[in-house]
Amino acid sequence: MLTMNIIEDILSDYDIESSISNGESVISAIRFSETSEHGFIQLVQSGDDVLCKSENGRILIHHADISVIADKLNEVLKQLNNWQASLHSLIFSGCSLQDLVDTSYPIIRNPIIIFDELDNIVAKTNHPKGSVDRIWDYVLSNGKLPYQKIMDIHYSDIYKEKKWSVEDPVPEVFLPPNVNLEYPSFCYRIPSKSKRTFVGDLVIIMSERKYSAALVQICTYFSQAIRKWSLYNDNSSILSSAHSLLTKLLDGEHVPVEEINTLLSMENILSDSYRLGCIPLGDWSTAYRMVNDAENKIRSHSLFYNGYLLLICPSEYSSDLIDIFRGLTKLYNLQFAISDSFSRWSSLKAQFELLKNALNSSDAKMIYPSSKTKVDYLFSLQSPQSANQLEVMHPAISLLKQYDRQYKTDYLNTLEIWLKNERSAAATCRAMFIHRNTLLHRLDRIQELTGDSFDDYYSRFLIMINFEEKQE
């Protein structure tokens, strides 16, 4: 891999001449055999100059010592060989893309970022905000490329040309049209194994180490290693990202909490609780516009799953999420459903099923899963599971719990005792040792806060399941 381009990059501090003088006093010569695709590199000392020769090029270096040049080349050759061996070992040991990035940064020495096919971050170097450029800062804040840059890349001629390049491992270096970047970018399409399409993009921003033919060669080798990783690990649909982990959760598979929290933290949407939005879709282009409309306004993660657009955001953005969905569904004439807050990733599948069932049972534009939908779902499970563990909860539970904690009230306990006493005011007052007027005031406030009078059978049934499981 020690090509003439790389040698020229290594020796750039010297006075390099492209023309060759015919020096006659040859002091010594060193031959690097099998170090490059060109077969060999030979060093020849001629007077106080050194000549580097290969089958396809020559470099003359003024005022240099052959032993110093040889030491430099040997050091770099050792680094490159160790890097190649490390990449090979990692690829065939089931490593992550982040492992490949971490191993390659000391060689590439430029910011590296890898996106999946939905342009979400799956791996990157550890460059903080303000250390690269405005594009990098945007990526760190939003978890993906700017919308305009995505569009420019997706619709550029070179992108279309490389879309079907599964058999072609040679990357293209390009600047997307109509985008003024501070630094040139090395971009590579990561091909799929089972389909003639792509699974993501590798982008290297040339901001630290100068753009050169040598660096392009090194980046090309890295892109080929990523390609081998993709084909060997059969990542034919999505890369090992938050997107793939969320898909596994929706499929009912187990995913370590620490793993998904790490990736969500990288995308800047890690939180104590989340809301899930769901829109049934039929048109991909419409969906893509909707995703970017939403993600440009709030911190969120989107994914397409079984014909639905799902948007996950921290609970503190609930009102923003509702406003966005209202605007999107009005614009595109679609339904949408929004879950209650949930904190366990293991309950994501249940939240999605509830939203899907709610959408299938109502023609309304804006839908929240009803108590009946939740009860029906619990009884549809093939094996009994805890409603509380699945976070199939009556929304009054979390709302009143939070209100009681903040204002030192006792509304949740009052509601539980009132329902367990068959909504009898007299029995509840005796059980709680409170006056009837106190109870009636509390019930009025509970109804005002929750929007539920608990006259509905399914509403009472669901919250009683939640209360009973709490006692277990």
C-alpha positions in Angstrom: 0.0 0.0 0.0 3.1 2.3 0.2 2.5 4.0 -3.2 4.3 6.9 -4.6 1.4 9.2 -3.7 1.7 8.2 -0.1 5.5 8.6 -0.2 5.1 12.1 -1.6 2.7 12.9 1.2 5.1 11.6 3.8 8.0 13.5 2.5 6.1 16.8 1.8 8.3 18.6 4.4 11.3 18.1 2.1 12.2 20.0 -1.0 10.7 17.6 -3.6 11.5 18.0 -7.3 9.4 16.4 -10.0 12.3 16.5 -12.6 15.0 13.9 -12.3 18.7 14.9 -12.5 21.3 12.3 -13.5 23.4 12.1 -10.4 26.4 9.9 -10.9 27.8 9.3 -7.4 25.5 6.6 -6.0 26.3 6.0 -2.3 23.7 3.4 -1.4 20.3 2.0 -2.4 17.4 0.5 -0.4 14.6 -1.5 -2.0 11.2 -1.9 -0.4 9.8 -5.1 -1.9 6.1 -6.0 -2.0 5.2 -2.8 -0.3 2.8 -1.5 -2.9 0.5 -2.5 -5.7 3.3 -1.5 -8.1 5.7 -4.2 -6.8 8.6 -2.2 -5.3 9.9 1.1 -4.2 13.6 1.8 -4.3 15.7 4.5 -2.6 18.9 5.7 -4.2 21.4 8.2 -2.7 22.9 10.5 -5.3 25.2 13.0 -3.8 23.2 14.9 -1.1 19.9 14.0 -2.8 17.7 10.9 -2.6 15.8 9.4 -5.5 12.6 7.4 -4.8 11.8 5.0 -7.7 8.9 2.7 -8.5 7.6 1.1 -11.6 5.3 4.1 -12.2 7.0 7.1 -10.8 10.1 8.8 -9.4 10.6 11.5 -6.7 13.8 13.4 -6.3 14.4 14.9 -2.8 17.1 17.6 -2.4 19.3 17.6 0.7 18.2 14.4 2.3 19.8 11.4 3.8 18.8 8.0 2.6 18.8 6.5 6.1 16.4 9.2 7.4 14.1 8.7 4.4 14.2 4.9 4.9 13.3 5.2 8.6 10.3 7.4 7.8 9.1 5.1 5.1 9.6 2.0 7.4 7.6 3.7 10.2 4.7 4.6 7.9 4.9 1.2 6.2 4.6 -0.5 9.6 1.6 1.7 10.6 -0.1 0.9 7.3 0.5 -2.8 7.6 -0.8 -2.8 11.2 -3.8 -0.8 10.2 -4.6 -3.2 7.3 -4.2 -6.2 9.6 -6.4 -4.6 12.3 -9.2 -3.9 9.8 -9.1 -7.4 8.5 -9.2 -8.9 12.0 -12.0 -6.6 13.1 -14.1 -7.3 10.0 -14.1 -11.0 10.5 -14.6 -10.9 14.2 -18.1 -9.2 14.0 -17.0 -5.7 14.9 -19.1 -2.6 14.7 -18.7 0.3 12.3 -17.6 2.4 15.2 -14.7 0.0 15.8 -13.5 0.5 12.2 -13.8 4.3 12.5 -11.8 4.3 15.8 -9.1 2.1 14.3 -8.8 4.2 11.1 -8.8 7.7 12.5 -5.0 7.7 13.5 -4.3 6.9 9.8 -6.9 9.1 8.1 -6.6 11.9 10.6 -9.8 13.7 9.4 -13.3 13.7 10.7 -15.2 10.5 9.7 -18.9 10.0 9.8 -21.1 7.1 8.5 -24.8 7.4 7.9 -27.4 4.7 7.2 -29.8 4.8 4.3 -32.1 7.2 6.2 -29.1 9.5 6.8 -29.0 8.8 10.5 -25.6 8.6 12.2 -24.2 5.1 12.9 -20.6 5.9 13.6 -18.3 8.9 13.8 -15.0 10.3 15.2 -15.0 12.1 18.5 -14.8 15.7 17.2 -16.7 18.2 19.4 -18.7 21.1 18.1 -16.7 24.0 16.7 -13.7 21.7 15.8 -14.6 21.0 12.1 -17.2 23.1 10.3 -20.8 24.1 10.3 -22.0 20.9 8.7 -20.3 18.8 11.4 -21.9 21.0 14.1 -25.3 20.5 12.5 -24.8 16.8 12.4 -23.9 16.7 16.2 -27.0 18.8 17.1 -29.5 17.0 14.9 -28.2 13.4 14.4 -28.1 13.6 10.6 -27.0 15.7 7.7 -28.7 19.0 6.9 -31.8 18.5 4.8 -30.6 20.5 1.9 -27.3 18.6 1.8 -29.2 15.3 1.9 -31.3 16.5 -1.1 -28.3 17.7 -3.0 -26.5 14.4 -2.5 -29.5 12.3 -3.3 -30.4 14.1 -6.5 -26.8 14.6 -7.8 -25.8 12.8 -10.9 -23.0 11.1 -9.2 -25.3 9.7 -6.5 -27.6 8.2 -9.1 -24.6 6.8 -10.9 -23.2 5.1 -7.8 -26.5 3.9 -6.5 -26.2 0.6 -8.4 -22.4 0.2 -7.8 -22.5 -3.0 -5.7 -19.8 -4.6 -7.8 -17.6 -1.4 -8.0 -15.6 -0.8 -4.8 -14.0 2.3 -6.1 -15.4 5.4 -4.4 -16.2 8.7 -5.9 -14.8 12.0 -4.4 -17.3 14.8 -5.0 -18.9 17.9 -3.7 -22.6 17.9 -4.0 -23.9 20.7 -6.3 -25.1 24.0 -4.8 -23.5 23.4 -1.4 -20.7 25.6 -0.2 -18.7 23.5 2.1 -15.6 24.8 3.9 -13.7 21.6 3.2 -14.0 19.0 0.4 -15.6 15.7 1.3 -14.8 12.1 0.4 -18.1 10.3 -0.1 -18.7 6.6 -0.7 -21.8 4.5 -1.2 -21.9 1.4 1.0 -23.4 -1.3 -1.1 -25.9 -4.0 0.0 -25.1 -7.7 -0.2 -28.6 -9.0 -1.2 -29.9 -6.1 -3.2 -28.4 -4.0 -5.9 -28.8 -0.9 -3.8 -27.0 0.8 -0.9 -27.2 0.6 2.9 -25.5 3.9 3.8 -22.8 6.5 3.1 -19.3 7.1 4.3 -18.3 10.8 4.5 -14.7 12.0 5.4 -14.3 15.8 5.8 -10.8 16.9 4.7 -10.4 19.5 7.5 -7.3 18.4 9.5 -5.1 16.6 7.0 -4.7 18.3 3.7 -6.5 17.0 0.7 -4.1 14.9 -1.5 -4.0 11.9 -3.8 -2.4 10.0 -1.0 -5.2 10.7 1.4 -7.7 9.7 -1.3 -5.9 6.4 -1.7 -6.0 5.7 2.1 -9.7 6.7 2.2 -10.4 4.4 -0.7 -8.8 1.5 1.1 -11.0 2.4 4.2 -14.1 2.5 2.0 -13.2 -1.0 0.6 -12.9 -2.2 4.2 -16.3 -0.8 5.0 -17.7 -2.6 1.9 -16.1 -5.9 3.1 -17.7 -5.3 6.5 -21.1 -4.7 5.0 -20.9 -7.8 2.7 -19.4 -10.1 5.3 -21.9 -9.1 8.0 -24.9 -9.2 5.6 -26.2 -5.8 6.6 -28.4 -5.7 3.5 -31.2 -3.5 4.8 -29.8 -1.2 7.5 -26.5 -0.6 9.3 -26.0 -1.3 13.0 -27.6 1.9 14.1 -30.3 3.2 16.4 -32.6 2.6 13.4 -31.8 -1.1 13.3 -32.0 -1.5 17.1 -35.4 0.1 17.2 -36.5 -2.2 14.4 -35.4 -5.2 16.4 -37.4 -3.9 19.4 -40.5 -3.5 17.1 -39.9 -7.1 16.0 -40.0 -8.2 19.6 -36.3 -8.9 19.9 -34.2 -8.2 22.9 -31.8 -5.2 22.7 -29.5 -4.1 25.6 -30.7 -0.8 27.0 -27.1 0.5 27.2 -26.6 -0.1 23.5 -29.6 1.8 22.3 -29.1 4.6 24.9 -25.6 5.1 23.6 -26.7 5.5 20.0 -29.6 7.8 21.0 -27.2 9.9 23.0 -25.1 10.2 19.9 -28.2 11.5 18.1 -28.9 13.9 20.9 -32.4 12.6 21.8 -31.7 10.6 24.9 -34.3 11.2 27.6 -36.1 9.7 30.6 -39.3 9.2 28.7 -40.5 9.3 25.1 -43.6 9.7 22.9 -44.2 7.7 19.8 -46.0 9.1 16.8 -47.4 6.9 14.0 -48.7 7.7 10.5 -49.8 5.1 7.9 -48.0 5.7 4.6 -48.2 4.7 1.0 -45.9 7.1 -0.8 -42.1 7.2 0.0 -41.4 10.6 -1.4 -44.2 12.1 0.8 -42.8 10.3 3.8 -39.3 11.6 3.2 -40.6 15.2 3.1 -42.6 14.6 6.3 -39.6 13.2 8.1 -37.4 16.1 7.3 -40.2 18.6 8.2 -40.5 17.0 11.6 -36.8 16.4 12.4 -35.9 20.0 11.4 -38.2 21.3 14.1 -37.7 18.9 17.1 -35.1 16.5 18.4 -36.4 13.1 17.2 -35.6 9.8 15.5 -37.7 8.6 12.5 -38.0 5.2 11.0 -40.2 3.5 8.4 -41.7 0.2 9.7 -44.2 -2.1 8.0 -45.9 0.7 6.1 -45.9 3.3 8.9 -43.8 6.4 9.6 -42.8 6.3 13.2 -41.3 9.3 15.0 -39.8 9.0 18.5 -39.1 12.1 20.5 -38.5 13.0 24.2 -41.7 13.6 26.1 -40.9 17.2 26.7 -41.5 17.8 22.9 -45.1 16.2 23.1 -46.9 19.4 22.3 -44.5 20.2 19.4 -44.9 16.6 18.1 -48.7 17.0 18.1 -48.5 20.4 16.3 -46.2 19.0 13.7 -48.3 15.9 13.0 -51.4 18.1 12.8 -49.8 20.2 10.2 -48.4 17.2 8.2 -51.7 15.3 8.2 -53.6 18.4 7.1 -51.1 19.0 4.3 -51.0 15.4 3.1 -54.6 14.3 4.3 -53.4 11.5 6.5 -54.3 10.1 9.9 -51.9 10.0 12.9 -51.8 8.5 16.3 -49.7 9.4 19.3 -48.8 7.2 22.3 -48.7 8.0 26.0 -45.3 8.6 27.5 -43.2 5.5 28.0 -39.7 5.0 29.5 -38.9 1.3 28.8 -37.6 0.4 25.4 -39.0 -3.1 25.9 -42.5 -1.6 25.6 -41.9 0.0 22.2 -43.5 -2.9 20.4 -46.6 -2.6 22.6 -46.8 1.1 22.0 -46.6 0.6 18.2 -49.3 -2.1 18.3 -51.6 0.1 20.3 -51.2 3.0 17.8 -51.7 0.6 14.8 -54.9 -0.9 16.4 -56.2 2.6 17.2 -55.6 3.8 13.6 -57.4 0.7 12.2 -60.4 1.2 14.4 -61.0 4.9 13.8 -61.5 7.3 10.9 -60.5 10.4 13.0 -57.4 12.4 11.9 -55.8 12.6 15.3 -56.0 9.5 17.6 -54.9 8.5 21.0 -55.2 4.8 22.0 -58.4 4.4 24.0 -58.8 2.3 27.1 -60.7 -0.2 25.1 -57.9 -0.5 22.6 -55.4 -1.1 25.4 -57.6 -3.7 27.1 -58.2 -5.5 23.8 -54.5 -5.5 23.2 -53.7 -7.0 26.6 -56.2 -9.8 26.0 -54.9 -10.4 22.5 -51.5 -11.4 23.8 -50.7 -15.1 23.4 -49.0 -15.2 26.7 -50.1 -13.0 29.7 -47.8 -10.1 30.2 -47.7 -7.3 32.8 -49.5 -4.2 31.5 -47.2 -2.1 33.7 -44.1 -3.7 32.2 -45.4 -3.2 28.7 -46.4 0.4 29.8 -49.9 -0.2 28.5 -51.2 2.3 31.0 -54.1 4.6 31.6 -52.7 8.1 31.0 -54.1 9.3 34.4 -51.5 7.2 36.2 -48.4 9.1 35.1 -50.2 12.4 35.0 -51.6 12.3 38.5 -48.3 10.7 39.9 -46.4 13.7 38.5 -48.9 16.2 39.7 -48.9 14.7 43.2 -45.2 14.8 43.4 -45.0 18.4 42.3 -47.9 19.9 44.3 -47.9 17.4 47.3 -51.5 16.3 46.6 -53.0 12.8 47.0 -55.1 12.6 43.8 -53.8 9.2 42.5 -54.4 7.4 45.8 -57.8 9.1 46.1 -58.7 7.8 42.6 -57.6 4.3 43.4 -59.6 4.0 46.6 -62.7 5.6 45.0 -62.6 3.1 42.1 -62.0 0.1 44.4 -65.0 1.2 46.5 -67.2 1.1 43.3 -67.2 4.9 43.1 -69.1 5.2 46.3 -68.5 8.5 48.0 -69.5 7.3 51.4 -67.3 4.2 51.4 -64.3 6.2 50.0 -64.7 8.9 52.7 -64.8 6.2 55.5 -61.7 4.5 54.0 -59.7 7.8 53.7 -61.1 9.5 56.8 -61.9 12.6 54.8 -65.0 14.9 54.5 -67.4 14.3 51.6 -66.8 17.9 50.3 -63.0 17.2 50.3 -63.6 14.0 48.2 -65.9 15.8 45.7 -63.3 18.6 45.3 -60.6 16.1 44.6 -62.7 14.1 42.1 -63.5 17.4 40.3 -59.8 18.2 40.1 -59.0 14.7 38.9 -61.5 14.9 36.1 -60.2 18.3 35.2 -56.6 17.2 35.1 -57.2 13.9 33.2 -60.2 14.7 31.1 -61.7 11.4 32.2 -64.9 11.0 34.4 -64.3 7.2 34.6 -67.8 6.4 33.5 -66.5 4.3 30.7 -66.1 0.6 31.7 -62.9 0.0 29.7 -61.3 3.1 31.3 -62.0 1.8 34.7 -60.9 -1.7 33.8 -57.6 -0.6 32.5 -56.7 1.6 35.4 -57.7 -1.1 37.8 -55.3 -3.5 36.1 -52.6 -0.9 36.5 -53.5 -0.4 40.2 -53.6 -4.2 40.9 -50.3 -4.9 39.2 -48.7 -2.1 41.3 -49.6 -4.1 44.4 -47.9 -7.3 43.2 
